[in-house]
């Protein structure tokens, strides 16, 4: 069972690194915002995997708070990008 969690976490970590590349090299602000949102979603997935592996409810709570903060930050970035276009 450890192999499954390690494989899944490794795959998600690889995807986070790919999204980091997109975040750095994104040609527009909107591309970077989408990459950041995708990275946050993948990090939440890693947190949930770790919570399942270690059977820790606290880590799920941390993931929920992180998801809420990520959502709010994405909304602020989207509003900033939208105001810049006017």
PyMOL CGO cylinders between C-alpha atoms (Angstrom):
from pymol import cmd
from pymol.cgo import CYLINDER

trace = [
    CYLINDER, 0.00, 0.00, 0.00, 2.92, 2.34, 0.60, 0.3, 1, 1, 1, 1, 1, 1,
    CYLINDER, 2.92, 2.34, 0.60, 3.91, 1.87, -3.03, 0.3, 1, 1, 1, 1, 1, 1,
    CYLINDER, 3.91, 1.87, -3.03, 0.55, 3.19, -4.23, 0.3, 1, 1, 1, 1, 1, 1,
    CYLINDER, 0.55, 3.19, -4.23, 0.76, 6.32, -2.09, 0.3, 1, 1, 1, 1, 1, 1,
    CYLINDER, 0.76, 6.32, -2.09, 4.38, 6.92, -3.04, 0.3, 1, 1, 1, 1, 1, 1,
    CYLINDER, 4.38, 6.92, -3.04, 3.62, 6.47, -6.74, 0.3, 1, 1, 1, 1, 1, 1,
    CYLINDER, 3.62, 6.47, -6.74, 0.59, 8.78, -6.60, 0.3, 1, 1, 1, 1, 1, 1,
    CYLINDER, 0.59, 8.78, -6.60, 2.43, 11.42, -4.57, 0.3, 1, 1, 1, 1, 1, 1,
    CYLINDER, 2.43, 11.42, -4.57, 5.41, 11.23, -6.90, 0.3, 1, 1, 1, 1, 1, 1,
    CYLINDER, 5.41, 11.23, -6.90, 3.17, 11.66, -9.94, 0.3, 1, 1, 1, 1, 1, 1,
    CYLINDER, 3.17, 11.66, -9.94, 1.42, 14.66, -8.37, 0.3, 1, 1, 1, 1, 1, 1,
    CYLINDER, 1.42, 14.66, -8.37, 4.77, 16.16, -7.43, 0.3, 1, 1, 1, 1, 1, 1,
    CYLINDER, 4.77, 16.16, -7.43, 5.93, 15.77, -11.04, 0.3, 1, 1, 1, 1, 1, 1,
    CYLINDER, 5.93, 15.77, -11.04, 2.80, 17.60, -12.18, 0.3, 1, 1, 1, 1, 1, 1,
    CYLINDER, 2.80, 17.60, -12.18, 3.45, 20.38, -9.64, 0.3, 1, 1, 1, 1, 1, 1,
    CYLINDER, 3.45, 20.38, -9.64, 6.93, 20.83, -11.10, 0.3, 1, 1, 1, 1, 1, 1,
    CYLINDER, 6.93, 20.83, -11.10, 5.50, 21.01, -14.62, 0.3, 1, 1, 1, 1, 1, 1,
    CYLINDER, 5.50, 21.01, -14.62, 3.00, 23.63, -13.45, 0.3, 1, 1, 1, 1, 1, 1,
    CYLINDER, 3.00, 23.63, -13.45, 5.85, 25.57, -11.80, 0.3, 1, 1, 1, 1, 1, 1,
    CYLINDER, 5.85, 25.57, -11.80, 7.53, 25.73, -15.18, 0.3, 1, 1, 1, 1, 1, 1,
    CYLINDER, 7.53, 25.73, -15.18, 4.33, 27.05, -16.71, 0.3, 1, 1, 1, 1, 1, 1,
    CYLINDER, 4.33, 27.05, -16.71, 4.01, 29.55, -13.86, 0.3, 1, 1, 1, 1, 1, 1,
    CYLINDER, 4.01, 29.55, -13.86, 7.50, 30.88, -14.53, 0.3, 1, 1, 1, 1, 1, 1,
    CYLINDER, 7.50, 30.88, -14.53, 7.36, 30.89, -18.34, 0.3, 1, 1, 1, 1, 1, 1,
    CYLINDER, 7.36, 30.89, -18.34, 3.66, 31.72, -18.84, 0.3, 1, 1, 1, 1, 1, 1,
    CYLINDER, 3.66, 31.72, -18.84, 3.30, 34.30, -21.58, 0.3, 1, 1, 1, 1, 1, 1,
    CYLINDER, 3.30, 34.30, -21.58, 0.36, 36.10, -19.98, 0.3, 1, 1, 1, 1, 1, 1,
    CYLINDER, 0.36, 36.10, -19.98, -0.86, 36.80, -16.49, 0.3, 1, 1, 1, 1, 1, 1,
    CYLINDER, -0.86, 36.80, -16.49, -3.93, 34.64, -17.06, 0.3, 1, 1, 1, 1, 1, 1,
    CYLINDER, -3.93, 34.64, -17.06, -1.72, 31.65, -17.94, 0.3, 1, 1, 1, 1, 1, 1,
    CYLINDER, -1.72, 31.65, -17.94, 0.23, 32.16, -14.76, 0.3, 1, 1, 1, 1, 1, 1,
    CYLINDER, 0.23, 32.16, -14.76, -2.95, 32.44, -12.70, 0.3, 1, 1, 1, 1, 1, 1,
    CYLINDER, -2.95, 32.44, -12.70, -4.26, 29.18, -14.14, 0.3, 1, 1, 1, 1, 1, 1,
    CYLINDER, -4.26, 29.18, -14.14, -0.91, 27.49, -13.48, 0.3, 1, 1, 1, 1, 1, 1,
    CYLINDER, -0.91, 27.49, -13.48, -0.95, 28.72, -9.88, 0.3, 1, 1, 1, 1, 1, 1,
    CYLINDER, -0.95, 28.72, -9.88, -4.50, 27.48, -9.38, 0.3, 1, 1, 1, 1, 1, 1,
    CYLINDER, -4.50, 27.48, -9.38, -3.60, 24.08, -10.84, 0.3, 1, 1, 1, 1, 1, 1,
    CYLINDER, -3.60, 24.08, -10.84, -0.54, 23.90, -8.58, 0.3, 1, 1, 1, 1, 1, 1,
    CYLINDER, -0.54, 23.90, -8.58, -2.69, 24.65, -5.54, 0.3, 1, 1, 1, 1, 1, 1,
    CYLINDER, -2.69, 24.65, -5.54, -5.13, 21.93, -6.54, 0.3, 1, 1, 1, 1, 1, 1,
    CYLINDER, -5.13, 21.93, -6.54, -2.31, 19.41, -6.94, 0.3, 1, 1, 1, 1, 1, 1,
    CYLINDER, -2.31, 19.41, -6.94, -0.86, 20.37, -3.56, 0.3, 1, 1, 1, 1, 1, 1,
    CYLINDER, -0.86, 20.37, -3.56, -4.27, 19.76, -2.00, 0.3, 1, 1, 1, 1, 1, 1,
    CYLINDER, -4.27, 19.76, -2.00, -4.29, 16.34, -3.66, 0.3, 1, 1, 1, 1, 1, 1,
    CYLINDER, -4.29, 16.34, -3.66, -0.87, 15.57, -2.18, 0.3, 1, 1, 1, 1, 1, 1,
    CYLINDER, -0.87, 15.57, -2.18, -2.11, 16.68, 1.26, 0.3, 1, 1, 1, 1, 1, 1,
    CYLINDER, -2.11, 16.68, 1.26, -5.12, 14.36, 0.98, 0.3, 1, 1, 1, 1, 1, 1,
    CYLINDER, -5.12, 14.36, 0.98, -2.89, 11.46, -0.08, 0.3, 1, 1, 1, 1, 1, 1,
    CYLINDER, -2.89, 11.46, -0.08, -0.61, 12.08, 2.89, 0.3, 1, 1, 1, 1, 1, 1,
    CYLINDER, -0.61, 12.08, 2.89, -3.63, 12.29, 5.19, 0.3, 1, 1, 1, 1, 1, 1,
    CYLINDER, -3.63, 12.29, 5.19, -4.86, 8.93, 3.91, 0.3, 1, 1, 1, 1, 1, 1,
    CYLINDER, -4.86, 8.93, 3.91, -1.43, 7.39, 4.24, 0.3, 1, 1, 1, 1, 1, 1,
    CYLINDER, -1.43, 7.39, 4.24, -0.80, 8.61, 7.78, 0.3, 1, 1, 1, 1, 1, 1,
    CYLINDER, -0.80, 8.61, 7.78, -4.49, 8.36, 8.75, 0.3, 1, 1, 1, 1, 1, 1,
    CYLINDER, -4.49, 8.36, 8.75, -4.42, 11.94, 9.99, 0.3, 1, 1, 1, 1, 1, 1,
    CYLINDER, -4.42, 11.94, 9.99, -7.62, 13.97, 10.14, 0.3, 1, 1, 1, 1, 1, 1,
    CYLINDER, -7.62, 13.97, 10.14, -5.70, 17.14, 10.98, 0.3, 1, 1, 1, 1, 1, 1,
    CYLINDER, -5.70, 17.14, 10.98, -4.04, 17.11, 7.57, 0.3, 1, 1, 1, 1, 1, 1,
    CYLINDER, -4.04, 17.11, 7.57, -7.47, 17.03, 5.91, 0.3, 1, 1, 1, 1, 1, 1,
    CYLINDER, -7.47, 17.03, 5.91, -8.44, 20.12, 7.91, 0.3, 1, 1, 1, 1, 1, 1,
    CYLINDER, -8.44, 20.12, 7.91, -5.26, 21.85, 6.78, 0.3, 1, 1, 1, 1, 1, 1,
    CYLINDER, -5.26, 21.85, 6.78, -6.06, 20.89, 3.18, 0.3, 1, 1, 1, 1, 1, 1,
    CYLINDER, -6.06, 20.89, 3.18, -9.55, 22.36, 3.49, 0.3, 1, 1, 1, 1, 1, 1,
    CYLINDER, -9.55, 22.36, 3.49, -8.21, 25.66, 4.85, 0.3, 1, 1, 1, 1, 1, 1,
    CYLINDER, -8.21, 25.66, 4.85, -5.54, 25.70, 2.14, 0.3, 1, 1, 1, 1, 1, 1,
    CYLINDER, -5.54, 25.70, 2.14, -8.22, 25.13, -0.50, 0.3, 1, 1, 1, 1, 1, 1,
    CYLINDER, -8.22, 25.13, -0.50, -10.30, 28.02, 0.84, 0.3, 1, 1, 1, 1, 1, 1,
    CYLINDER, -10.30, 28.02, 0.84, -7.33, 30.37, 0.86, 0.3, 1, 1, 1, 1, 1, 1,
    CYLINDER, -7.33, 30.37, 0.86, -6.36, 29.21, -2.61, 0.3, 1, 1, 1, 1, 1, 1,
    CYLINDER, -6.36, 29.21, -2.61, -9.86, 29.94, -3.89, 0.3, 1, 1, 1, 1, 1, 1,
    CYLINDER, -9.86, 29.94, -3.89, -9.84, 33.43, -2.41, 0.3, 1, 1, 1, 1, 1, 1,
    CYLINDER, -9.84, 33.43, -2.41, -6.39, 34.20, -3.81, 0.3, 1, 1, 1, 1, 1, 1,
    CYLINDER, -6.39, 34.20, -3.81, -7.44, 32.99, -7.25, 0.3, 1, 1, 1, 1, 1, 1,
    CYLINDER, -7.44, 32.99, -7.25, -10.47, 35.27, -7.15, 0.3, 1, 1, 1, 1, 1, 1,
    CYLINDER, -10.47, 35.27, -7.15, -8.29, 38.25, -6.23, 0.3, 1, 1, 1, 1, 1, 1,
    CYLINDER, -8.29, 38.25, -6.23, -5.82, 37.48, -9.02, 0.3, 1, 1, 1, 1, 1, 1,
    CYLINDER, -5.82, 37.48, -9.02, -8.66, 37.09, -11.53, 0.3, 1, 1, 1, 1, 1, 1,
    CYLINDER, -8.66, 37.09, -11.53, -10.16, 40.41, -10.43, 0.3, 1, 1, 1, 1, 1, 1,
    CYLINDER, -10.16, 40.41, -10.43, -6.74, 42.08, -10.73, 0.3, 1, 1, 1, 1, 1, 1,
    CYLINDER, -6.74, 42.08, -10.73, -6.27, 40.70, -14.24, 0.3, 1, 1, 1, 1, 1, 1,
    CYLINDER, -6.27, 40.70, -14.24, -9.79, 41.72, -15.25, 0.3, 1, 1, 1, 1, 1, 1,
    CYLINDER, -9.79, 41.72, -15.25, -9.32, 45.30, -13.98, 0.3, 1, 1, 1, 1, 1, 1,
    CYLINDER, -9.32, 45.30, -13.98, -6.08, 45.55, -15.91, 0.3, 1, 1, 1, 1, 1, 1,
    CYLINDER, -6.08, 45.55, -15.91, -7.88, 44.89, -19.17, 0.3, 1, 1, 1, 1, 1, 1,
    CYLINDER, -7.88, 44.89, -19.17, -10.29, 47.84, -18.80, 0.3, 1, 1, 1, 1, 1, 1,
]
cmd.load_cgo(trace, "trace")
